[in-house]
Amino acid sequence: MKEYHKLVRDRIPDIIRADGKQCRTRQLLDEELQEALRTKCMEEWQEYLEAADDEAALEELADLTEVIQTLASLHGFNLEDLEGRRAAKAAERGGFQRMIFLIDAEP
């Protein structure tokens, strides 16, 4: 068997078994989940960086969003809280639409 030792989406074991294959799983303890999600976030980020085209990038961004939503939930927030914070920061400091690259500034 190939070893993975990583957090996977909830239906992955069912998909593996439906394909006639075996897999072993265990449920993470609460104290393990945050670290597993952080690792998963880095994995998905790397896959986004390596995306070959826009469709692949979208796929990885969707995975990243799922991980981020789960992390927010772990910290006691929901998608509306996350979007509210994002919108407030955008209103106060702007977004990235103007593509401004800061070269330097006085201290």
C-alpha positions as CSV (number, residue, x, y, z in Angstrom):
1,M,0.0,0.0,0.0
2,K,1.1,3.6,-0.7
3,E,1.4,5.6,2.4
4,Y,0.0,9.1,2.6
5,H,-0.3,10.2,6.2
6,K,-2.3,13.4,5.4
7,L,-5.6,15.0,5.8
8,V,-8.0,14.3,3.0
9,R,-11.6,15.4,2.1
10,D,-14.3,13.4,3.8
11,R,-15.5,11.4,0.8
12,I,-12.0,10.2,-0.3
13,P,-12.1,6.9,1.5
14,D,-15.5,6.1,0.0
15,I,-14.2,7.0,-3.5
16,I,-11.2,4.7,-2.9
17,R,-13.3,1.8,-1.8
18,A,-15.9,2.3,-4.6
19,D,-12.9,1.9,-6.9
20,G,-12.4,-1.6,-5.4
21,K,-9.3,-0.6,-3.4
22,Q,-8.6,-0.7,0.3
23,C,-7.5,2.1,2.5
24,R,-6.9,2.6,6.2
25,T,-8.0,5.8,8.0
26,R,-8.3,7.3,11.4
27,Q,-10.1,10.3,12.7
28,L,-7.8,13.1,13.9
29,L,-8.0,14.3,17.5
30,D,-9.0,17.9,17.9
31,E,-5.5,18.9,18.9
32,E,-4.1,17.4,15.7
33,L,-6.5,19.0,13.3
34,Q,-5.0,22.5,13.2
35,E,-1.6,21.3,12.4
36,A,-3.0,18.9,9.7
37,L,-4.9,21.8,8.2
38,R,-1.8,24.0,8.1
39,T,0.1,21.3,6.4
40,K,-2.8,20.8,3.9
41,C,-2.8,24.5,3.2
42,M,0.8,24.5,2.3
43,E,0.3,21.4,0.1
44,E,-2.6,23.1,-1.7
45,W,-0.6,26.3,-2.1
46,Q,2.3,24.4,-3.6
47,E,-0.1,22.7,-6.0
48,Y,-1.5,26.2,-6.9
49,L,2.0,27.5,-7.6
50,E,2.6,24.5,-9.9
51,A,-0.7,24.8,-11.8
52,A,-0.1,24.4,-15.5
53,D,-3.1,26.6,-16.6
54,D,-6.0,28.7,-15.4
55,E,-8.3,25.7,-14.9
56,A,-5.8,23.9,-12.8
57,A,-5.2,27.1,-10.8
58,L,-8.9,27.4,-10.2
59,E,-9.1,23.8,-9.0
60,E,-6.3,24.5,-6.4
61,L,-7.8,27.8,-5.3
62,A,-11.0,25.9,-4.6
63,D,-9.1,23.4,-2.5
64,L,-7.3,26.3,-0.7
65,T,-10.7,28.0,0.0
66,E,-12.0,24.8,1.5
67,V,-9.0,24.5,3.8
68,I,-9.3,28.2,4.8
69,Q,-13.0,27.9,5.6
70,T,-12.2,24.9,7.8
71,L,-9.4,26.8,9.6
72,A,-11.8,29.7,10.1
73,S,-14.3,27.4,11.6
74,L,-11.7,25.9,13.9
75,H,-11.1,29.4,15.2
76,G,-14.8,29.9,15.8
77,F,-15.6,31.9,12.6
78,N,-17.7,31.2,9.6
79,L,-17.6,32.2,5.9
80,E,-19.5,35.4,6.6
81,D,-17.1,36.4,9.3
82,L,-14.2,35.8,6.9
83,E,-15.7,37.7,4.1
84,G,-16.7,40.5,6.5
85,R,-13.1,40.8,7.6
86,R,-11.8,40.7,4.0
87,A,-14.2,43.4,2.9
88,A,-13.4,45.6,5.9
89,K,-9.7,45.4,5.2
90,A,-10.3,46.1,1.5
91,A,-12.4,49.2,2.4
92,E,-9.7,50.4,4.8
93,R,-6.5,49.5,2.9
94,G,-7.7,48.6,-0.6
95,G,-7.4,45.3,-2.5
96,F,-4.9,44.3,-5.2
97,Q,-6.7,45.4,-8.3
98,R,-4.4,48.3,-9.1
99,M,-1.4,46.0,-9.0
100,I,0.8,48.4,-7.0
101,F,4.3,47.1,-6.3
102,L,6.0,49.1,-3.5
103,I,9.7,49.6,-4.2
104,D,10.6,51.6,-1.0
105,A,9.3,54.1,1.5
106,E,10.7,56.3,4.2
107,P,10.7,54.7,7.7
